[in-house]
Amino acid sequence: MPERKDIRLIQERFSHEFIQIFGIDPTALTANEARYLVGFKSADALRDSLAKARKEIDLRLRAKGIPSPFGFVEFGGNPAQALEERRG
């Protein structure tokens, strides 16, 4: 269970954008997840880190012949557009 101060910081810092980015409420985080996310100072920094991680995962999987779970190939490397299209 995350500490209340961490959840409060995440809610204050990222507001509604957190749910838009991750699709979950901050209260659903584990203590370790919340502690990690508190280190991000803005929603843009969070989005940038997430996009970078997804791109790295995509490249590793495709190097092994596994199709992209994020749709990077179809949308020129834009994870936000790919996810939106998949949600449809």
Accessible surface in RSA format (square Angstrom, percent):
REM  Atomic radii and reference values for relative SASA: ProtOr
REM  Chains: A
REM  Algorithm: Lee & Richards
REM  Probe-radius: 1.40
REM  Slices: 20
REM RES _ NUM      All-atoms   Total-Side   Main-Chain    Non-polar    All polar
REM                ABS   REL    ABS   REL    ABS   REL    ABS   REL    ABS   REL
RES MET A   1   203.04 105.1 143.38  94.9  59.66 142.0 112.23  95.4  90.81 120.3
RES PRO A   2    14.73  10.7   5.98   5.4   8.75  31.8   6.09   5.0   8.64  53.7
RES GLU A   3    99.89  57.4  92.49  70.0   7.40  17.6  40.64  78.6  59.25  48.4
RES ARG A   4   219.17  92.0 210.58 107.3   8.59  20.5  83.33 113.9 135.84  82.3
RES LYS A   5   105.84  51.6 101.80  62.5   4.04   9.6  50.12  45.1  55.71  59.3
RES ASP A   6     2.94   2.1   2.94   2.9   0.00   0.0   0.00   0.0   2.94   2.9
RES ILE A   7    18.29  10.4  18.29  13.6   0.00   0.0  18.29  13.2   0.00   0.0
RES ARG A   8   123.96  52.0 123.06  62.7   0.90   2.1  53.52  73.1  70.44  42.7
RES LEU A   9    54.98  30.6  54.77  39.2   0.21   0.5  54.95  38.6   0.03   0.1
RES ILE A  10     0.81   0.5   0.09   0.1   0.72   1.7   0.81   0.6   0.00   0.0
RES GLN A  11    78.00  43.6  70.54  51.6   7.46  17.8  25.65  54.6  52.35  39.7
RES GLU A  12   115.47  66.3  83.28  63.0  32.19  76.6  49.43  95.6  66.04  53.9
RES ARG A  13    72.41  30.4  42.54  21.7  29.86  71.1  19.09  26.1  53.32  32.3
RES PHE A  14     0.64   0.3   0.30   0.2   0.35   0.9   0.64   0.4   0.00   0.0
RES SER A  15    65.62  55.5  51.58  68.8  14.04  32.3  31.97  68.1  33.65  47.1
RES HIS A  16   117.13  64.0 110.07  76.5   7.06  18.1  86.11  88.7  31.02  36.1
RES GLU A  17    51.16  29.4  51.16  38.7   0.00   0.0   6.32  12.2  44.84  36.6
RES PHE A  18     0.00   0.0   0.00   0.0   0.00   0.0   0.00   0.0   0.00   0.0
RES ILE A  19    83.99  47.8  81.58  60.8   2.41   5.8  81.58  58.7   2.41   6.5
RES GLN A  20   117.33  65.6  95.88  70.1  21.45  51.1  44.80  95.4  72.53  55.0
RES ILE A  21    17.88  10.2   5.19   3.9  12.69  30.6  11.51   8.3   6.38  17.3
RES PHE A  22    69.37  34.7  42.33  26.2  27.04  70.4  46.50  28.2  22.87  65.5
RES GLY A  23    54.29  66.9   0.00   N/A  54.29  66.9  25.06  68.8  29.23  65.5
RES ILE A  24    73.66  41.9  67.13  50.0   6.53  15.7  73.66  53.0   0.00   0.0
RES ASP A  25    60.42  42.3  54.85  54.6   5.57  13.2  27.51  64.7  32.91  32.8
RES PRO A  26     4.56   3.3   4.56   4.2   0.00   0.0   4.56   3.8   0.00   0.0
RES THR A  27    84.35  60.0  66.08  67.0  18.27  43.5  49.39  66.3  34.96  52.8
RES ALA A  28    70.06  64.4  34.64  53.5  35.42  80.6  45.78  64.5  24.28  64.3
RES LEU A  29    13.32   7.4   7.65   5.5   5.67  14.2   7.86   5.5   5.46  14.7
RES THR A  30    74.04  52.7  69.98  70.9   4.06   9.7  70.93  95.3   3.11   4.7
RES ALA A  31    41.95  38.6  38.34  59.2   3.61   8.2  38.95  54.9   2.99   7.9
RES ASN A  32   126.04  86.9 118.99 115.0   7.05  17.0  27.24  65.6  98.80  95.5
RES GLU A  33    83.22  47.8  78.15  59.1   5.07  12.1  34.17  66.1  49.05  40.0
RES ALA A  34     0.00   0.0   0.00   0.0   0.00   0.0   0.00   0.0   0.00   0.0
RES ARG A  35   125.00  52.5 117.55  59.9   7.45  17.7  60.90  83.2  64.10  38.8
RES TYR A  36   141.30  66.0 128.59  73.2  12.71  33.1 109.03  81.9  32.27  39.8
RES LEU A  37    13.12   7.3  13.12   9.4   0.00   0.0  13.12   9.2   0.00   0.0
RES VAL A  38    13.28   8.7  12.57  11.4   0.71   1.7  13.01  11.3   0.27   0.7
RES GLY A  39    54.07  66.7   0.00   N/A  54.07  66.7  34.19  93.8  19.88  44.5
RES PHE A  40    31.63  15.8  29.21  18.1   2.42   6.3  31.63  19.2   0.00   0.0
RES LYS A  41   152.51  74.4 134.06  82.3  18.45  43.9  97.91  88.1  54.60  58.2
RES SER A  42    46.55  39.3  43.68  58.3   2.87   6.6  37.32  79.5   9.23  12.9
RES ALA A  43     9.07   8.3   5.49   8.5   3.58   8.1   5.49   7.7   3.58   9.5
RES ASP A  44    94.00  65.8  92.22  91.8   1.78   4.2  25.35  59.7  68.65  68.5
RES ALA A  45    39.98  36.8  30.98  47.8   9.00  20.5  36.79  51.8   3.19   8.5
RES LEU A  46     4.44   2.5   4.31   3.1   0.13   0.3   4.31   3.0   0.13   0.3
RES ARG A  47    85.62  35.9  82.00  41.8   3.62   8.6  50.75  69.4  34.87  21.1
RES ASP A  48    98.53  69.0  91.43  91.0   7.09  16.8  28.74  67.6  69.79  69.6
RES SER A  49    40.18  33.9  31.80  42.4   8.38  19.3  16.68  35.5  23.49  32.9
RES LEU A  50    40.31  22.5  35.95  25.7   4.36  11.0  39.31  27.6   1.01   2.7
RES ALA A  51    36.58  33.6  33.62  51.9   2.96   6.7  34.99  49.3   1.59   4.2
RES LYS A  52   134.57  65.6 128.48  78.8   6.09  14.5  77.00  69.3  57.57  61.3
RES ALA A  53    42.94  39.5  39.89  61.6   3.05   6.9  42.39  59.7   0.54   1.4
RES ARG A  54    43.47  18.3  43.47  22.2   0.00   0.0   2.74   3.8  40.73  24.7
RES LYS A  55   112.72  55.0 112.72  69.2   0.00   0.0  55.51  50.0  57.21  60.9
RES GLU A  56    74.03  42.5  72.03  54.5   2.00   4.8  28.19  54.5  45.84  37.4
RES ILE A  57    63.22  36.0  63.05  47.0   0.17   0.4  63.22  45.5   0.00   0.0
RES ASP A  58     1.03   0.7   1.03   1.0   0.00   0.0   0.00   0.0   1.03   1.0
RES LEU A  59    90.60  50.5  85.16  60.9   5.43  13.7  85.66  60.2   4.93  13.3
RES ARG A  60   138.60  58.2 133.97  68.3   4.63  11.0  67.96  92.9  70.64  42.8
RES LEU A  61    45.59  25.4  45.59  32.6   0.00   0.0  45.59  32.0   0.00   0.0
RES ARG A  62    99.35  41.7  81.96  41.8  17.39  41.4  26.05  35.6  73.30  44.4
RES ALA A  63    92.20  84.8  46.22  71.3  45.99 104.6  59.57  83.9  32.64  86.5
RES LYS A  64   155.81  76.0 121.37  74.5  34.44  82.0  75.69  68.1  80.12  85.3
RES GLY A  65    66.33  81.8   0.00   N/A  66.33  81.8  36.67 100.6  29.66  66.4
RES ILE A  66    79.41  45.2  77.40  57.7   2.00   4.8  78.71  56.7   0.70   1.9
RES PRO A  67   111.16  81.0  95.26  86.8  15.90  57.8 105.39  87.0   5.77  35.9
RES SER A  68    14.92  12.6   2.93   3.9  11.99  27.6   2.93   6.2  11.99  16.8
RES PRO A  69    59.55  43.4  40.46  36.9  19.09  69.4  49.30  40.7  10.25  63.7
RES PHE A  70    33.06  16.5  33.06  20.5   0.00   0.0  33.06  20.0   0.00   0.0
RES GLY A  71     0.36   0.4   0.00   N/A   0.36   0.4   0.36   1.0   0.00   0.0
RES PHE A  72     7.77   3.9   5.74   3.6   2.03   5.3   5.79   3.5   1.98   5.7
RES VAL A  73    95.29  62.7  70.59  63.9  24.70  59.5  78.14  67.9  17.15  46.5
RES GLU A  74   114.48  65.7  79.31  60.0  35.17  83.7  53.24 103.0  61.24  50.0
RES PHE A  75    58.27  29.2  44.28  27.4  13.98  36.4  52.15  31.6   6.11  17.5
RES GLY A  76    78.24  96.5   0.00   N/A  78.24  96.5  42.61 116.9  35.63  79.8
RES GLY A  77    33.93  41.8   0.00   N/A  33.93  41.8  16.56  45.5  17.36  38.9
RES ASN A  78    65.92  45.5  61.72  59.6   4.21  10.1  16.77  40.4  49.15  47.5
RES PRO A  79    20.72  15.1  20.72  18.9   0.00   0.0  20.72  17.1   0.00   0.0
RES ALA A  80    67.12  61.7  60.23  92.9   6.90  15.7  65.93  92.8   1.20   3.2
RES GLN A  81    83.01  46.4  76.68  56.0   6.33  15.1  24.96  53.1  58.05  44.0
RES ALA A  82     0.00   0.0   0.00   0.0   0.00   0.0   0.00   0.0   0.00   0.0
RES LEU A  83    36.53  20.3  36.28  26.0   0.25   0.6  36.28  25.5   0.25   0.7
RES GLU A  84   103.83  59.6  96.67  73.1   7.16  17.0  43.52  84.2  60.31  49.2
RES GLU A  85   101.54  58.3  83.79  63.4  17.75  42.3  10.93  21.1  90.60  74.0
RES ARG A  86   129.84  54.5  92.57  47.2  37.27  88.7  48.97  66.9  80.87  49.0
RES ARG A  87   153.58  64.5 113.50  57.9  40.08  95.4  64.04  87.5  89.54  54.3
RES GLY A  88    97.41 120.1   0.00   N/A  97.41 120.1  48.85 134.0  48.56 108.8
END  Absolute sums over single chains surface
CHAIN  1 A     6051.1       4880.9       1170.2       3433.7       2617.5
END  Absolute sums over all chains
TOTAL          6051.1       4880.9       1170.2       3433.7       2617.5
